[in-house]
Amino acid sequence: MRKIFAIGDIQGCSLELDQLICRLPKNSRIVCLGDLVNRGPDSLGPQTH
């Protein structure tokens, strides 16, 4: 049976999100809730110039 995990207010913290996802069981379903961008240190992701 697949487990469902809800993650709220990521706020651009992609490093922390990656660390969290690595700790979840392989067949997990992830539901993102709340704000995905706008406050964290990596809100817009990698920037190329």
PQR file of N, CA, C, O and H, with PARSE charges and radii, in Angstrom:
ATOM      1  N   MET A   1       0.834  -1.183   0.000 -0.4000 1.5000
ATOM      2  CA  MET A   1       0.000   0.000   0.000 -0.0000 2.0000
ATOM      3  C   MET A   1       0.878   1.246   0.000  0.5500 1.7000
ATOM      4  O   MET A   1       1.824   1.350   0.782 -0.5500 1.4000
ATOM      5  N   ARG A   2       0.557   2.192  -0.887 -0.4000 1.5000
ATOM      6  CA  ARG A   2       1.300   3.457  -0.943 -0.0000 2.0000
ATOM      7  C   ARG A   2       0.865   4.379   0.175  0.5500 1.7000
ATOM      8  O   ARG A   2      -0.322   4.495   0.478 -0.5500 1.4000
ATOM      9  H   ARG A   2      -0.211   2.107  -1.522  0.4000 1.0000
ATOM     10  N   LYS A   3       1.828   5.024   0.776 -0.4000 1.5000
ATOM     11  CA  LYS A   3       1.522   6.016   1.802 -0.0000 2.0000
ATOM     12  C   LYS A   3       1.452   7.383   1.148  0.5500 1.7000
ATOM     13  O   LYS A   3       2.156   7.658   0.176 -0.5500 1.4000
ATOM     14  H   LYS A   3       2.792   4.930   0.529  0.4000 1.0000
ATOM     15  N   ILE A   4       0.600   8.229   1.688 -0.4000 1.5000
ATOM     16  CA  ILE A   4       0.439   9.593   1.181 -0.0000 2.0000
ATOM     17  C   ILE A   4       0.976  10.549   2.239  0.5500 1.7000
ATOM     18  O   ILE A   4       0.615  10.470   3.413 -0.5500 1.4000
ATOM     19  H   ILE A   4       0.028   8.006   2.477  0.4000 1.0000
ATOM     20  N   PHE A   5       1.852  11.460   1.795 -0.4000 1.5000
ATOM     21  CA  PHE A   5       2.418  12.467   2.682 -0.0000 2.0000
ATOM     22  C   PHE A   5       2.036  13.846   2.150  0.5500 1.7000
ATOM     23  O   PHE A   5       2.203  14.131   0.964 -0.5500 1.4000
ATOM     24  H   PHE A   5       2.146  11.524   0.841  0.4000 1.0000
ATOM     25  N   ALA A   6       1.527  14.690   3.028 -0.4000 1.5000
ATOM     26  CA  ALA A   6       1.198  16.072   2.667 -0.0000 2.0000
ATOM     27  C   ALA A   6       2.309  16.968   3.218  0.5500 1.7000
ATOM     28  O   ALA A   6       2.654  16.893   4.397 -0.5500 1.4000
ATOM     29  H   ALA A   6       1.391  14.458   3.992  0.4000 1.0000
ATOM     30  N   ILE A   7       2.858  17.811   2.352 -0.4000 1.5000
ATOM     31  CA  ILE A   7       3.924  18.731   2.741 -0.0000 2.0000
ATOM     32  C   ILE A   7       3.411  20.143   2.495  0.5500 1.7000
ATOM     33  O   ILE A   7       2.998  20.469   1.382 -0.5500 1.4000
ATOM     34  H   ILE A   7       2.577  17.872   1.394  0.4000 1.0000
ATOM     35  N   GLY A   8       3.433  20.970   3.514 -0.4000 1.5000
ATOM     36  CA  GLY A   8       2.889  22.315   3.403 -0.0000 2.0000
ATOM     37  C   GLY A   8       3.951  23.394   3.451  0.5500 1.7000
ATOM     38  O   GLY A   8       4.994  23.234   4.085 -0.5500 1.4000
ATOM     39  H   GLY A   8       3.768  20.706   4.418  0.4000 1.0000
ATOM     40  N   ASP A   9       3.671  24.488   2.778 -0.4000 1.5000
ATOM     41  CA  ASP A   9       4.509  25.695   2.805 -0.0000 2.0000
ATOM     42  C   ASP A   9       5.992  25.418   2.584  0.5500 1.7000
ATOM     43  O   ASP A   9       6.811  25.610   3.483 -0.5500 1.4000
ATOM     44  H   ASP A   9       2.824  24.618   2.263  0.4000 1.0000
ATOM     45  N   ILE A  10       6.319  24.975   1.403 -0.4000 1.5000
ATOM     46  CA  ILE A  10       7.715  24.698   1.037 -0.0000 2.0000
ATOM     47  C   ILE A  10       8.515  25.996   1.005  0.5500 1.7000
ATOM     48  O   ILE A  10       9.687  26.007   1.383 -0.5500 1.4000
ATOM     49  H   ILE A  10       5.654  24.820   0.673  0.4000 1.0000
ATOM     50  N   GLN A  11       7.911  27.072   0.565 -0.4000 1.5000
ATOM     51  CA  GLN A  11       8.494  28.421   0.601 -0.0000 2.0000
ATOM     52  C   GLN A  11       9.856  28.541  -0.074  0.5500 1.7000
ATOM     53  O   GLN A  11      10.671  29.369   0.334 -0.5500 1.4000
ATOM     54  H   GLN A  11       6.959  27.064   0.258  0.4000 1.0000
ATOM     55  N   GLY A  12      10.113  27.743  -1.083 -0.4000 1.5000
ATOM     56  CA  GLY A  12      11.377  27.865  -1.803 -0.0000 2.0000
ATOM     57  C   GLY A  12      12.555  27.190  -1.132  0.5500 1.7000
ATOM     58  O   GLY A  12      13.697  27.424  -1.528 -0.5500 1.4000
ATOM     59  H   GLY A  12       9.450  27.070  -1.414  0.4000 1.0000
ATOM     60  N   CYS A  13      12.315  26.361  -0.132 -0.4000 1.5000
ATOM     61  CA  CYS A  13      13.402  25.663   0.567 -0.0000 2.0000
ATOM     62  C   CYS A  13      13.646  24.323  -0.117  0.5500 1.7000
ATOM     63  O   CYS A  13      13.315  23.269   0.425 -0.5500 1.4000
ATOM     64  H   CYS A  13      11.387  26.171   0.189  0.4000 1.0000
ATOM     65  N   SER A  14      14.225  24.374  -1.309 -0.4000 1.5000
ATOM     66  CA  SER A  14      14.383  23.161  -2.117 -0.0000 2.0000
ATOM     67  C   SER A  14      15.357  22.158  -1.508  0.5500 1.7000
ATOM     68  O   SER A  14      15.135  20.953  -1.622 -0.5500 1.4000
ATOM     69  H   SER A  14      14.494  25.230  -1.749  0.4000 1.0000
ATOM     70  N   LEU A  15      16.410  22.611  -0.877 -0.4000 1.5000
ATOM     71  CA  LEU A  15      17.368  21.692  -0.250 -0.0000 2.0000
ATOM     72  C   LEU A  15      16.682  20.877   0.847  0.5500 1.7000
ATOM     73  O   LEU A  15      16.827  19.655   0.901 -0.5500 1.4000
ATOM     74  H   LEU A  15      16.590  23.590  -0.785  0.4000 1.0000
ATOM     75  N   GLU A  16      15.951  21.543   1.703 -0.4000 1.5000
ATOM     76  CA  GLU A  16      15.247  20.864   2.785 -0.0000 2.0000
ATOM     77  C   GLU A  16      14.170  19.927   2.240  0.5500 1.7000
ATOM     78  O   GLU A  16      13.954  18.845   2.787 -0.5500 1.4000
ATOM     79  H   GLU A  16      15.833  22.535   1.659  0.4000 1.0000
ATOM     80  N   LEU A  17      13.499  20.335   1.170 -0.4000 1.5000
ATOM     81  CA  LEU A  17      12.491  19.484   0.544 -0.0000 2.0000
ATOM     82  C   LEU A  17      13.142  18.219  -0.008  0.5500 1.7000
ATOM     83  O   LEU A  17      12.611  17.124   0.174 -0.5500 1.4000
ATOM     84  H   LEU A  17      13.675  21.214   0.726  0.4000 1.0000
ATOM     85  N   ASP A  18      14.273  18.355  -0.672 -0.4000 1.5000
ATOM     86  CA  ASP A  18      14.994  17.194  -1.195 -0.0000 2.0000
ATOM     87  C   ASP A  18      15.401  16.244  -0.066  0.5500 1.7000
ATOM     88  O   ASP A  18      15.286  15.026  -0.205 -0.5500 1.4000
ATOM     89  H   ASP A  18      14.704  19.245  -0.820  0.4000 1.0000
ATOM     90  N   GLN A  19      15.871  16.797   1.037 -0.4000 1.5000
ATOM     91  CA  GLN A  19      16.273  15.974   2.179 -0.0000 2.0000
ATOM     92  C   GLN A  19      15.073  15.223   2.751  0.5500 1.7000
ATOM     93  O   GLN A  19      15.186  14.055   3.121 -0.5500 1.4000
ATOM     94  H   GLN A  19      15.964  17.786   1.150  0.4000 1.0000
ATOM     95  N   LEU A  20      13.946  15.883   2.822 -0.4000 1.5000
ATOM     96  CA  LEU A  20      12.733  15.252   3.334 -0.0000 2.0000
ATOM     97  C   LEU A  20      12.266  14.132   2.409  0.5500 1.7000
ATOM     98  O   LEU A  20      11.934  13.040   2.871 -0.5500 1.4000
ATOM     99  H   LEU A  20      13.853  16.833   2.522  0.4000 1.0000
ATOM    100  N   ILE A  21      12.241  14.395   1.122 -0.4000 1.5000
ATOM    101  CA  ILE A  21      11.787  13.403   0.151 -0.0000 2.0000
ATOM    102  C   ILE A  21      12.665  12.155   0.184  0.5500 1.7000
ATOM    103  O   ILE A  21      12.167  11.040   0.034 -0.5500 1.4000
ATOM    104  H   ILE A  21      12.511  15.282   0.746  0.4000 1.0000
ATOM    105  N   CYS A  22      13.962  12.338   0.379 -0.4000 1.5000
ATOM    106  CA  CYS A  22      14.876  11.189   0.447 -0.0000 2.0000
ATOM    107  C   CYS A  22      14.581  10.284   1.634  0.5500 1.7000
ATOM    108  O   CYS A  22      14.950   9.110   1.621 -0.5500 1.4000
ATOM    109  H   CYS A  22      14.367  13.244   0.501  0.4000 1.0000
ATOM    110  N   ARG A  23      13.927  10.808   2.649 -0.4000 1.5000
ATOM    111  CA  ARG A  23      13.624  10.023   3.847 -0.0000 2.0000
ATOM    112  C   ARG A  23      12.292   9.291   3.753  0.5500 1.7000
ATOM    113  O   ARG A  23      11.991   8.455   4.606 -0.5500 1.4000
ATOM    114  H   ARG A  23      13.627  11.762   2.660  0.4000 1.0000
ATOM    115  N   LEU A  24      11.492   9.586   2.741 -0.4000 1.5000
ATOM    116  CA  LEU A  24      10.186   8.950   2.596 -0.0000 2.0000
ATOM    117  C   LEU A  24      10.328   7.582   1.940  0.5500 1.7000
ATOM    118  O   LEU A  24      11.278   7.347   1.192 -0.5500 1.4000
ATOM    119  H   LEU A  24      11.736  10.264   2.048  0.4000 1.0000
ATOM    120  N   PRO A  25       9.388   6.680   2.215 -0.5600 1.5000
ATOM    121  CA  PRO A  25       9.409   5.369   1.544  0.2800 2.0000
ATOM    122  C   PRO A  25       9.338   5.539   0.024  0.5500 1.7000
ATOM    123  O   PRO A  25       8.744   6.495  -0.474 -0.5500 1.4000
ATOM    124  N   LYS A  26       9.947   4.605  -0.701 -0.4000 1.5000
ATOM    125  CA  LYS A  26      10.083   4.704  -2.161 -0.0000 2.0000
ATOM    126  C   LYS A  26       8.771   4.894  -2.917  0.5500 1.7000
ATOM    127  O   LYS A  26       8.732   5.666  -3.874 -0.5500 1.4000
ATOM    128  H   LYS A  26      10.430   3.829  -0.295  0.4000 1.0000
ATOM    129  N   ASN A  27       7.721   4.231  -2.527 -0.4000 1.5000
ATOM    130  CA  ASN A  27       6.463   4.296  -3.272 -0.0000 2.0000
ATOM    131  C   ASN A  27       5.510   5.360  -2.754  0.5500 1.7000
ATOM    132  O   ASN A  27       4.305   5.269  -2.992 -0.5500 1.4000
ATOM    133  H   ASN A  27       7.752   3.603  -1.749  0.4000 1.0000
ATOM    134  N   SER A  28       6.011   6.354  -2.060 -0.4000 1.5000
ATOM    135  CA  SER A  28       5.153   7.372  -1.451 -0.0000 2.0000
ATOM    136  C   SER A  28       4.524   8.283  -2.497  0.5500 1.7000
ATOM    137  O   SER A  28       5.093   8.545  -3.557 -0.5500 1.4000
ATOM    138  H   SER A  28       6.990   6.428  -1.867  0.4000 1.0000
ATOM    139  N   ARG A  29       3.355   8.743  -2.163 -0.4000 1.5000
ATOM    140  CA  ARG A  29       2.704   9.791  -2.946 -0.0000 2.0000
ATOM    141  C   ARG A  29       2.841  11.069  -2.123  0.5500 1.7000
ATOM    142  O   ARG A  29       2.587  11.070  -0.919 -0.5500 1.4000
ATOM    143  H   ARG A  29       2.893   8.530  -1.302  0.4000 1.0000
ATOM    144  N   ILE A  30       3.244  12.155  -2.779 -0.4000 1.5000
ATOM    145  CA  ILE A  30       3.468  13.424  -2.093 -0.0000 2.0000
ATOM    146  C   ILE A  30       2.458  14.441  -2.607  0.5500 1.7000
ATOM    147  O   ILE A  30       2.279  14.606  -3.814 -0.5500 1.4000
ATOM    148  H   ILE A  30       3.451  12.154  -3.757  0.4000 1.0000
ATOM    149  N   VAL A  31       1.803  15.119  -1.671 -0.4000 1.5000
ATOM    150  CA  VAL A  31       0.866  16.176  -2.011 -0.0000 2.0000
ATOM    151  C   VAL A  31       1.431  17.466  -1.421  0.5500 1.7000
ATOM    152  O   VAL A  31       1.649  17.552  -0.212 -0.5500 1.4000
ATOM    153  H   VAL A  31       1.948  14.985  -0.691  0.4000 1.0000
ATOM    154  N   CYS A  32       1.667  18.466  -2.263 -0.4000 1.5000
ATOM    155  CA  CYS A  32       2.206  19.749  -1.798 -0.0000 2.0000
ATOM    156  C   CYS A  32       1.047  20.707  -1.536  0.5500 1.7000
ATOM    157  O   CYS A  32       0.178  20.899  -2.386 -0.5500 1.4000
ATOM    158  H   CYS A  32       1.490  18.397  -3.244  0.4000 1.0000
ATOM    159  N   LEU A  33       1.049  21.299  -0.358 -0.4000 1.5000
ATOM    160  CA  LEU A  33       0.011  22.233   0.056 -0.0000 2.0000
ATOM    161  C   LEU A  33       0.643  23.570   0.407  0.5500 1.7000
ATOM    162  O   LEU A  33       1.811  23.618   0.791 -0.5500 1.4000
ATOM    163  H   LEU A  33       1.755  21.143   0.334  0.4000 1.0000
ATOM    164  N   GLY A  34      -0.091  24.624   0.286 -0.4000 1.5000
ATOM    165  CA  GLY A  34       0.399  25.930   0.708 -0.0000 2.0000
ATOM    166  C   GLY A  34       1.330  26.559  -0.312  0.5500 1.7000
ATOM    167  O   GLY A  34       1.302  26.226  -1.497 -0.5500 1.4000
ATOM    168  H   GLY A  34      -1.041  24.585  -0.025  0.4000 1.0000
ATOM    169  N   ASP A  35       2.158  27.477   0.176 -0.4000 1.5000
ATOM    170  CA  ASP A  35       3.045  28.257  -0.689 -0.0000 2.0000
ATOM    171  C   ASP A  35       4.253  27.432  -1.117  0.5500 1.7000
ATOM    172  O   ASP A  35       4.919  26.814  -0.286 -0.5500 1.4000
ATOM    173  H   ASP A  35       2.181  27.747   1.139  0.4000 1.0000
ATOM    174  N   LEU A  36       4.532  27.426  -2.416 -0.4000 1.5000
ATOM    175  CA  LEU A  36       5.691  26.707  -2.925 -0.0000 2.0000
ATOM    176  C   LEU A  36       6.902  27.625  -3.068  0.5500 1.7000
ATOM    177  O   LEU A  36       8.036  27.168  -2.926 -0.5500 1.4000
ATOM    178  H   LEU A  36       3.992  27.928  -3.092  0.4000 1.0000
ATOM    179  N   VAL A  37       6.686  28.894  -3.341 -0.4000 1.5000
ATOM    180  CA  VAL A  37       7.781  29.841  -3.558 -0.0000 2.0000
ATOM    181  C   VAL A  37       7.524  31.126  -2.781  0.5500 1.7000
ATOM    182  O   VAL A  37       6.451  31.311  -2.206 -0.5500 1.4000
ATOM    183  H   VAL A  37       5.764  29.265  -3.456  0.4000 1.0000
ATOM    184  N   ASN A  38       8.501  31.999  -2.768 -0.4000 1.5000
ATOM    185  CA  ASN A  38       8.391  33.381  -2.339 -0.0000 2.0000
ATOM    186  C   ASN A  38       9.149  33.753  -1.089  0.5500 1.7000
ATOM    187  O   ASN A  38       9.309  34.951  -0.853 -0.5500 1.4000
ATOM    188  H   ASN A  38       9.372  31.849  -3.235  0.4000 1.0000
ATOM    189  N   ARG A  39       9.632  32.842  -0.263 -0.4000 1.5000
ATOM    190  CA  ARG A  39      10.314  33.266   0.950 -0.0000 2.0000
ATOM    191  C   ARG A  39      11.662  32.603   1.182  0.5500 1.7000
ATOM    192  O   ARG A  39      12.562  33.227   1.742 -0.5500 1.4000
ATOM    193  H   ARG A  39       9.502  31.869  -0.454  0.4000 1.0000
ATOM    194  N   GLY A  40      11.817  31.387   0.776 -0.4000 1.5000
ATOM    195  CA  GLY A  40      13.024  30.628   1.116 -0.0000 2.0000
ATOM    196  C   GLY A  40      14.256  31.077   0.361  0.5500 1.7000
ATOM    197  O   GLY A  40      14.175  31.932  -0.521 -0.5500 1.4000
ATOM    198  H   GLY A  40      11.085  30.880   0.321  0.4000 1.0000
ATOM    199  N   PRO A  41      15.400  30.502   0.705 -0.5600 1.5000
ATOM    200  CA  PRO A  41      16.673  30.888   0.106  0.2800 2.0000
ATOM    201  C   PRO A  41      16.799  30.506  -1.367  0.5500 1.7000
ATOM    202  O   PRO A  41      17.648  31.049  -2.074 -0.5500 1.4000
ATOM    203  N   ASP A  42      15.966  29.579  -1.838 -0.4000 1.5000
ATOM    204  CA  ASP A  42      16.056  29.141  -3.225 -0.0000 2.0000
ATOM    205  C   ASP A  42      14.674  29.204  -3.864  0.5500 1.7000
ATOM    206  O   ASP A  42      14.241  28.263  -4.530 -0.5500 1.4000
ATOM    207  H   ASP A  42      15.276  29.138  -1.265  0.4000 1.0000
ATOM    208  N   SER A  43      14.004  30.302  -3.658 -0.4000 1.5000
ATOM    209  CA  SER A  43      12.614  30.434  -4.075 -0.0000 2.0000
ATOM    210  C   SER A  43      12.401  30.212  -5.557  0.5500 1.7000
ATOM    211  O   SER A  43      11.417  29.587  -5.952 -0.5500 1.4000
ATOM    212  H   SER A  43      14.356  31.066  -3.118  0.4000 1.0000
ATOM    213  N   LEU A  44      13.296  30.707  -6.376 -0.4000 1.5000
ATOM    214  CA  LEU A  44      13.126  30.583  -7.823 -0.0000 2.0000
ATOM    215  C   LEU A  44      13.959  29.467  -8.423  0.5500 1.7000
ATOM    216  O   LEU A  44      13.944  29.282  -9.640 -0.5500 1.4000
ATOM    217  H   LEU A  44      14.096  31.214  -6.055  0.4000 1.0000
ATOM    218  N   GLY A  45      14.677  28.726  -7.615 -0.4000 1.5000
ATOM    219  CA  GLY A  45      15.500  27.636  -8.116 -0.0000 2.0000
ATOM    220  C   GLY A  45      16.827  28.171  -8.653  0.5500 1.7000
ATOM    221  O   GLY A  45      17.129  29.356  -8.508 -0.5500 1.4000
ATOM    222  H   GLY A  45      14.689  28.876  -6.627  0.4000 1.0000
ATOM    223  N   PRO A  46      17.611  27.299  -9.269 -0.5600 1.5000
ATOM    224  CA  PRO A  46      18.918  27.713  -9.796  0.2800 2.0000
ATOM    225  C   PRO A  46      18.762  28.825 -10.838  0.5500 1.7000
ATOM    226  O   PRO A  46      17.915  28.749 -11.728 -0.5500 1.4000
ATOM    227  N   GLN A  47      19.567  29.818 -10.711 -0.4000 1.5000
ATOM    228  CA  GLN A  47      19.529  30.942 -11.656 -0.0000 2.0000
ATOM    229  C   GLN A  47      20.703  30.850 -12.629  0.5500 1.7000
ATOM    230  O   GLN A  47      21.847  30.665 -12.216 -0.5500 1.4000
ATOM    231  H   GLN A  47      20.255  29.880  -9.988  0.4000 1.0000
ATOM    232  N   THR A  48      20.419  30.977 -13.886 -0.4000 1.5000
ATOM    233  CA  THR A  48      21.484  31.024 -14.895 -0.0000 2.0000
ATOM    234  C   THR A  48      21.478  32.405 -15.527  0.5500 1.7000
ATOM    235  O   THR A  48      20.415  32.978 -15.767 -0.5500 1.4000
ATOM    236  H   THR A  48      19.490  31.128 -14.222  0.4000 1.0000
ATOM    237  N   HIS A  49      22.633  32.926 -15.791 -0.4000 1.5000
ATOM    238  CA  HIS A  49      22.716  34.284 -16.362 -0.0000 2.0000
ATOM    239  C   HIS A  49      23.144  34.229 -17.795  0.5500 1.7000
ATOM    240  O   HIS A  49      23.270  35.268 -18.443 -0.5500 1.4000
ATOM    241  H   HIS A  49      23.497  32.460 -15.596  0.4000 1.0000
TER
END
